Amino acid sequence: MAVSEVATTSDTYTASVRRWPITRLLEDERWLSFVLLLPTLVLLSLFIAYPFVKGVELSVTDAKVGVPGNFVGMQNFAALLNDSIFRIAVWNTIVYTAVTTVFKLAFGLWLALLLNRNFKGKAFTRAFILLPFIIPTVLSTFAWKWMFDPTFSVINWTLFRLGLITSRINWLGDPNLALISVIIVNIWRGVPFYAISLLAGLQTINPELQDAAAIDGARPWQRFWYVTWPLLLPVTMVVVLFSVIQTFADFQLVYVLTGGGPANATQLFATYAYQIGVGTGLLSQGAAISLAMFPVLLVVVIVQLLYIRRVETL
Amino acid sequence: MIEGAKWRRWVFFYIPLSAFVFTLLFPFYWMLVTAVRPDSELYRPWSAPNYAPFWTAHPTLDHITYLLQETLFSTWMLNTLFISITATLISLFCGIFAGYALSRLKFRFAGMLGTGIFITYLVPQTLLFIPLADVVRNFHLGDTPWALILTYPTFLIPFCTWLLMGYFKAIPRELEECARIDGAARWQAMLYIIFPIAVPGILSAGIFAFTLSWNEFIYALVFLSSPAQKTVSVGVTSELIRGDVFYWGSLMAGALLGSIPVAFVYSFFVEHYVAGLTGAVKG
């Protein structure tokens, strides 16, 4: 009697679980994960993996818009090595990435440390500070382009009124200044991202460590250098690597401000690839220029992966 | 909390913080002033006696009415809204499932797939836009909103997946096991127990994905060609400039109005946005 009762309850139990064959299939973790990952895999292979293969394919042909092109081997890459504009673009990209990263990190850290204190209106300030990062880059860059306008620049007007300059500065038209102007806008846009990410990192650090160091007689600067900074380093690394990738491949800022000019003074990898691939319609060369970024990006990604793995195993 | 003498507080705190806030926000103020300033004042030389660059005595809505009546601006807004919302929903759908599978299920290649998705997360749009334009054309998606709706998920899905993996990992396994002991199928436990707990994470991912789509530029620039299909960023860039002539008043009005939807969403969900931003970095 008792035994049969147990049997029936276990029957109803299994019945409630195994209603449909498909449900039974989804009980298997391998099948369930396959089904769950399928939409992602389809989209990513169609629009990332396939274009990547296609890009490599394009870069070894002489295809133009509407012309399929023939296999030419490494000719496009060889041509790039002798292309003086490409060399300028590589150099500009390196300078642009290095200089902006240093300044974004320095200012971002400073701002994060300021925001990490308690003061009235802190949440409010933090919310407003992120605006340069969330407002569409192209649109806010237009505001800068207007502020840099050769004739009506408000920056020039202010400097002039303060007596700091006597003639107008041609921010974007002067080849020596254009890259600096572009760098300024990139820093302006990037600092909030650094500040907010680093602030999140700072907030995970136990304030008692600071207090303990203070009791031991550490000065504020020592407290920062020996306590806060080492603990903040993992977050800092990830933020920097992210931002390096984004900056290295930047396009919109330069496209709006200078279009790569004057005389290629602000030409970057991406703007040059656009100019050749879309502007002139030399698809294969454009694809080759884009792909030339790949080795550098790969190194950064590998560093990041190794770093994250190390942090996770710690 | 801020200790020390009054002058120290000013030198080390109030002055630098105000300088940061001023510099970071000034361009937006400038946008606003320019958008409501009449042309006669905009293009007045410095030497004019009554030149006052930081405000205007005669605000006008001319630039905004021009923008709304004479250009396709409202069409661009609707296009961008449609594209951003649809791309975000698709990416959330894929990202939630993928994030769950990668963080809570055991299967072969799980580690490899996770790394693969992380790498696609780091692929910048400028690396692939030329071959991708070809692919989009071959699929007959060129110059339609679907060209963007289907390609934006390539950077949104990895982001959502990565962010949500963090959220799913933090949910204790026991919750799911309890539901399974009570007779729930595995997918039911996932759908009714785990997903509702992860709602804050899903919201963060969605808001961040929406702003990323609204912000995207190069795909929209390359894949769309007819003026009526364009997004706000591209429309403002290409259609409000005739040759070398910039209509700064309407350009700034366009920049201002084009930012409102993102700013609006952001203002309601600041905390979620920040959680998305920092979660994405911490992984």
Interface residues (C-beta under 8 A of the other chain):
Chain A: Y13 S16 V17 R19 T23 L26 E27 E29 R30 L32 S33 F34 L36 L37 P39 T40 L43 L44 L46 F47 I48 Y50 P51 F52 K54 G55 E57 L58 F107 W110 L111 L114 L115 R117 N118 F119 A123 T125 R126 A127 F128 I129 L130 L131 P132 I134 I135 P136 T137 V138 L139 S140 F142 A143 W144 W146 M147 D149 T151 F152 V154 N156 W157 F160 W188 V191 P192 F193 I196 S197 A200 V235 V238 V239 F242 I245 Q246 F248 A249 D250 F251 Q252 Y255 V256 F269 A270 A273 Y274 G277 V278 L283 G286 A287 S290 L291 M293 F294 L297 V300 V301 Q304 L305 I308
Chain B: M1 I2 F13 P16 L17 F20 V21 T23 L24 L25 P27 F28 W30 M31 T34 L42 Y43 P45 W46 Y51 P53 F54 I90 F93 C94 G95 F97 A98 Y100 A101 L102 L105 K106 F107 R108 A110 L113 T115 I117 F118 I119 T120 L122 V123 P124 Q125 T126 L127 L128 F129 I130 P131 L132 A133 D134 V135 L150 T151 P153 T154 I157 P158 T161 G183 A185 R186 W187 T211 W214 N215 F217 I218 L221 V222 V232 S233 V234 V236 T237 F246 W248 L251 M252 G254 A255 G258 S259 V262 A263 Y266 S267 V270 Y273 V274 L277 T278 V281 K282 G283
